[in-house]
Amino acid sequence: MSNSVLDRLEGFKQYDEERQTFIQDLVEAYSQLERQLTIARSDHLDQLESRRLWQDKAQNAEARLKESQESTAINGFILCLIDGDGYLFDENLIKQGAIGGGEAANRLLDNIKRHVQQYDSAIHWKVILRVYANIDGLLKKYAYIGFTEEERALRQFVAGFTQSQPLFDFVDAGQGKERADHKIKEQLGLFLSNIQCKHILLGVAHDNGYVPALDPYKNNPMTASRISLLRPIRTGWEFQSLPFGFVEFDSSIFRTEELPNDRPSYANLAKTTSFRQPPLPPPASQNHKSPVSQNHKPAKGAKDLVARRPIYPGPVYLNKDDERVDEHLGTVSDRAETTLELRIQSEHRRASVIVSTGTPLAAANPNNLL
């Protein structure tokens, strides 16, 4: 065979080897791509399954959120906290007792609903109202202006107020300036964190002592927009720096004038009460003689025990019901009461001796206890 044929045969062999190598490379590349495709397909299926799973979870979460929002909107409530020591109910309502208490509660409810009608779903919101006050302190304050039947009427008013609405309470916080303050501050912090509490109306703007409790909420738009202040007779000057809005209720609910905090002077008392000079007692008859003078001569050194303390010469103040109004008496200690009782008993015994025996007062009182 010629060299040309052998060369061509060798070329064919080399070509066949290259072709075989190429085909083998193609098969390996195809196998690798097929493996990658299988992995990619598996990942894709996992992604689809995961996506469907998270879509279902998202839809369920959205449904629950919507249901919760609707439930919260419908079952939301408004909280009103009032310091009854500063926001004093009109005495015309208190005089009506339980009826006046119910009327005051209904007027407050109407005013609160009118204030929140700007909010969505407000028509479904319930109103929780709590008044904290020192009942004994209020009794003294109303007595200062001549309201002499205040105790029974005020307690009936409180009962009528609480009974008129299922979520209204008039609570006696007891004596002490901070009693009502402490309760209102704690209630404020508790309900502000409740998502169902849509709005809080506070009747505390008369006392600057509440400002520190409100400071943490003034820079938070979420809480500041949920708080309103009920305008009092006189607003504390520190409240002017707070961003909370003020609300004014009908003037027929609360007093428009302050009651005194301390015992009144007669000059101030005369502005709200009338006074009348008591008639002087008729002069003693010249022919009238006491039992002592009929049987005995007046003992030397004896004194008229009845006229020993002069009658107060000032006017007697009367309220509108023509009843006497006296200054408030201070608290008497147990020791003073005991001492007074002993002196009364001793004086009674000495007076009995003088009347029955005519013994001079100095003899009947050797220790000069009077």
C-alpha positions in Angstrom: 0.0 0.0 0.0 1.2 3.4 -0.8 2.1 5.9 1.9 -0.9 8.1 1.0 -3.4 5.4 1.8 -1.7 4.6 5.1 -1.6 8.2 6.0 -5.3 8.6 5.3 -6.1 5.5 7.3 -4.1 6.8 10.2 -6.0 10.1 9.9 -9.3 8.2 10.1 -8.3 6.4 13.2 -7.2 9.6 14.9 -10.5 11.2 13.8 -12.5 8.3 15.2 -10.7 8.6 18.5 -11.4 12.3 18.7 -15.0 11.7 17.8 -15.3 9.1 20.5 -13.7 11.4 23.0 -16.1 14.2 22.0 -19.1 11.9 22.3 -17.9 10.7 25.7 -17.4 14.3 26.8 -20.9 15.2 25.6 -22.4 12.2 27.5 -20.6 13.3 30.7 -21.7 16.9 30.3 -25.3 15.8 29.7 -25.2 13.6 32.7 -23.9 16.4 34.8 -26.5 18.8 33.5 -29.2 16.2 34.2 -28.0 15.9 37.8 -28.0 19.6 38.2 -31.5 19.8 36.6 -32.7 17.2 39.0 -31.3 19.1 42.0 -32.7 22.4 40.7 -36.1 20.8 40.1 -36.1 19.4 43.6 -35.2 22.8 45.0 -37.9 24.4 42.9 -40.5 22.0 44.2 -39.3 22.7 47.8 -39.6 26.4 47.2 -43.1 26.0 45.8 -44.1 23.9 48.7 -42.6 26.3 51.2 -44.2 29.2 49.4 -47.6 27.6 49.5 -47.0 26.8 53.2 -46.0 30.4 54.0 -48.8 31.8 51.9 -51.3 29.7 53.9 -49.7 30.9 57.1 -49.8 34.5 55.9 -53.5 34.2 54.9 -54.4 32.6 58.2 -52.5 35.3 60.1 -54.2 38.1 58.1 -57.5 36.5 58.8 -56.8 36.3 62.5 -55.5 39.8 62.5 -58.6 41.1 60.8 -60.8 39.2 63.1 -58.8 40.5 66.1 -59.0 44.1 64.8 -62.7 43.8 64.2 -63.2 42.3 67.7 -61.0 45.0 69.3 -62.8 47.7 67.5 -66.2 46.4 68.6 -65.1 45.4 72.1 -63.0 48.4 72.8 -63.7 50.8 75.7 -63.1 54.3 76.9 -61.7 54.8 80.4 -62.5 57.9 82.4 -60.7 58.5 85.7 -61.8 61.5 87.9 -60.4 62.8 91.1 -63.6 63.6 93.0 -61.7 65.7 95.5 -61.0 68.3 92.8 -63.9 67.8 90.4 -66.9 68.4 92.7 -70.4 67.5 91.6 -73.0 70.2 91.6 -74.9 70.3 94.9 -78.2 70.6 93.1 -77.6 67.0 91.9 -76.3 65.8 95.3 -79.5 67.2 97.0 -81.5 64.8 94.9 -79.7 61.8 96.5 -79.8 58.6 94.5 -81.8 60.3 91.7 -79.2 63.0 91.3 -76.4 60.4 91.3 -78.1 58.6 88.4 -78.6 61.8 86.6 -75.0 62.8 87.0 -73.8 59.4 85.7 -76.1 59.7 82.6 -74.9 63.2 81.9 -71.3 62.1 82.1 -72.0 59.2 79.8 -73.6 61.5 77.2 -70.7 63.9 77.3 -68.0 61.2 77.0 -69.8 59.6 74.0 -70.1 63.0 72.4 -66.3 63.6 72.8 -65.3 60.3 71.2 -67.8 60.1 68.3 -65.0 61.4 66.0 -63.3 57.9 66.2 -64.2 55.0 64.0 -66.3 52.2 65.7 -66.8 54.5 68.7 -70.4 53.7 68.7 -69.5 50.2 69.8 -67.2 51.2 72.6 -68.1 50.8 76.2 -67.4 53.5 78.8 -65.7 52.7 82.1 -65.8 55.5 84.6 -64.3 55.6 88.1 -64.5 58.5 90.5 -62.1 58.4 93.5 -62.7 60.8 96.4 -62.5 61.2 100.2 -66.1 61.1 101.2 -65.5 62.4 104.7 -63.5 65.3 103.3 -66.3 66.2 100.8 -68.9 66.2 103.7 -66.8 68.8 105.5 -66.4 70.9 102.4 -70.1 70.9 101.6 -70.9 71.7 105.2 -68.8 74.9 104.9 -71.2 76.3 102.3 -74.2 75.6 104.5 -75.3 72.3 102.9 -76.3 70.8 106.3 -78.0 67.7 104.9 -75.0 66.7 102.9 -74.1 63.4 104.6 -77.2 61.4 103.9 -77.7 63.0 100.5 -74.1 62.6 99.4 -74.0 58.9 100.3 -77.3 58.3 98.5 -75.8 60.3 95.5 -72.8 58.0 95.5 -75.0 54.9 95.6 -77.2 56.1 92.8 -74.2 57.1 90.7 -72.7 53.6 91.0 -75.9 51.7 90.4 -77.1 53.7 87.4 -74.4 52.4 85.0 -72.9 48.9 85.2 -69.3 50.1 84.5 -69.5 53.3 86.7 -68.0 53.3 90.2 -67.8 56.1 92.8 -65.1 54.9 95.2 -64.3 56.2 98.7 -60.5 56.4 98.6 -60.3 57.3 102.3 -58.6 60.2 104.1 -55.3 61.5 102.9 -54.3 63.6 99.9 -52.5 60.9 98.0 -55.2 58.2 98.3 -57.1 59.1 95.2 -53.9 60.2 93.4 -52.2 56.8 93.9 -55.2 54.8 92.5 -55.6 57.0 89.4 -51.9 56.8 88.6 -51.9 53.1 88.8 -55.0 52.7 86.8 -53.6 55.0 84.1 -50.4 52.9 83.7 -52.4 49.6 83.6 -55.0 50.6 81.0 -52.6 52.4 78.6 -50.9 49.1 77.8 -54.3 47.5 77.0 -54.9 47.5 73.3 -58.7 47.5 73.8 -58.5 50.8 75.7 -59.1 53.2 72.9 -59.1 56.5 74.8 -58.5 57.7 78.4 -60.1 60.8 79.8 -58.5 62.1 83.0 -60.1 64.5 85.5 -56.9 65.4 87.2 -55.9 68.8 85.7 -56.6 70.6 89.0 -53.5 69.1 90.7 -50.0 69.6 89.5 -49.0 66.5 91.4 -50.3 64.4 88.4 -47.9 65.9 85.9 -44.9 63.6 86.7 -47.2 60.6 86.1 -48.1 62.0 82.7 -44.6 63.0 81.6 -43.6 59.5 80.3 -46.4 59.6 77.8 -46.2 63.1 76.4 -43.5 62.3 73.8 -45.0 59.1 72.5 -47.5 59.8 69.7 -49.3 56.5 70.2 -50.1 57.3 73.9 -50.4 61.0 73.7 -53.2 60.8 71.1 -55.1 58.5 73.4 -55.2 60.8 76.5 -57.5 63.8 77.0 -57.9 66.0 80.1 -61.1 67.2 81.6 -60.9 70.9 82.2 -61.4 71.8 85.9 -62.5 75.0 87.6 -58.8 76.0 87.9 -56.2 74.3 85.7 -52.8 73.6 87.3 -50.1 75.7 85.6 -47.8 72.8 84.9 -50.4 71.1 82.7 -49.9 73.9 80.1 -46.6 72.2 79.0 -48.4 68.8 78.2 -49.6 68.1 74.7 -52.8 66.5 75.7 -56.1 68.0 74.6 -58.7 69.5 77.0 -62.3 68.6 77.1 -65.1 70.6 78.6 -68.3 69.0 79.8 -71.7 70.6 80.5 -71.6 73.0 83.4 -74.6 71.3 85.1 -72.4 68.3 86.1 -69.7 69.8 88.3 -69.5 72.9 90.4 -68.3 76.0 88.7 -66.9 77.4 92.0 -64.3 75.8 94.3 -65.2 74.7 97.9 -62.9 75.8 100.7 -60.1 73.5 101.7 -59.7 74.8 105.2 -62.0 76.0 108.0 -63.7 79.2 106.7 -63.5 82.6 108.4 -66.7 84.4 109.3 -66.0 87.0 106.6 -66.0 84.3 103.9 -68.9 82.4 105.5 -71.1 85.5 105.4 -70.9 85.5 101.5 -72.8 82.2 101.3 -74.9 82.4 104.5 -77.2 84.8 106.2 -76.8 85.9 109.8 -79.1 87.0 112.5 -78.3 88.5 115.9 -79.9 86.3 118.5 -82.4 88.0 120.7 -81.2 89.0 124.1 -82.7 87.1 127.0 -85.4 89.1 129.0 -84.1 90.7 132.2 -84.6 88.8 135.3 -87.7 89.7 137.3 -87.1 91.7 140.4 -89.4 89.4 142.3 -87.8 86.2 141.0 -85.7 84.4 143.5 -83.6 81.3 143.0 -84.0 78.3 145.4 -80.8 79.3 147.1 -82.0 82.9 147.8 -85.3 81.7 149.2 -83.8 79.4 151.8 -80.3 80.8 152.4 -78.5 84.0 152.0 -75.8 84.1 149.3 -72.7 82.6 150.6 -69.7 84.9 150.9 -67.4 84.4 147.9 -70.1 82.4 145.9 -70.2 83.0 142.2 -72.9 82.7 139.6 -71.8 79.5 137.8 -74.3 79.9 135.0 -72.9 83.4 134.0 -69.4 82.4 134.5 -68.6 82.2 130.8 -69.9 85.1 128.7 -72.1 84.4 125.7 -70.3 85.0 122.4 -71.5 88.4 121.3 -71.0 87.9 117.5 -73.7 87.1 115.0 -75.1 83.6 114.4 -74.9 82.5 110.8 -77.7 80.7 109.1 -77.9 78.8 105.8 -80.7 79.1 103.2 -82.8 76.6 105.3 -82.6 78.9 108.3 -80.4 76.5 110.1 -77.4 77.6 112.3 -73.9 77.2 110.8 -71.0 77.1 113.3 -67.3 77.1 112.7 -65.7 73.7 112.3 -64.4 72.4 115.7 -61.0 70.8 115.8 -60.2 67.3 116.9 -60.3 66.7 120.7 -57.8 64.4 122.3 -58.8 61.6 124.6 -56.9 63.2 127.5 -58.9 66.5 127.1 -62.2 64.6 127.0 -61.3 62.7 130.2 -60.2 65.9 132.0 -63.4 67.7 131.0 -65.5 64.8 132.2 -63.8 64.8 135.6 -64.2 68.5 136.0 -67.9 68.3 135.1 -68.5 65.6 137.7 -66.5 67.6 140.3 -68.5 70.8 139.5 -71.8 68.9 139.7 -71.0 67.6 143.2 -69.9 71.0 144.4 -73.0 72.6 143.0 -75.2 70.0 144.7 -73.5 70.8 148.0 -74.0 74.6 147.6 -77.7 74.2 146.6 -78.6 71.8 149.4 -76.6 73.2 152.3 -75.7 76.7 151.4 -72.0 76.0 152.0 -69.8 78.7 150.6 -68.0 77.9 147.3 -64.6 78.2 148.9 -65.5 75.6 151.5 -67.1 73.3 148.9 -64.0 73.7 146.7 -61.0 73.4 149.1 -58.6 72.4 146.3 -59.7 75.3 144.1 -60.1 73.0 141.1 -62.2 75.4 139.1 
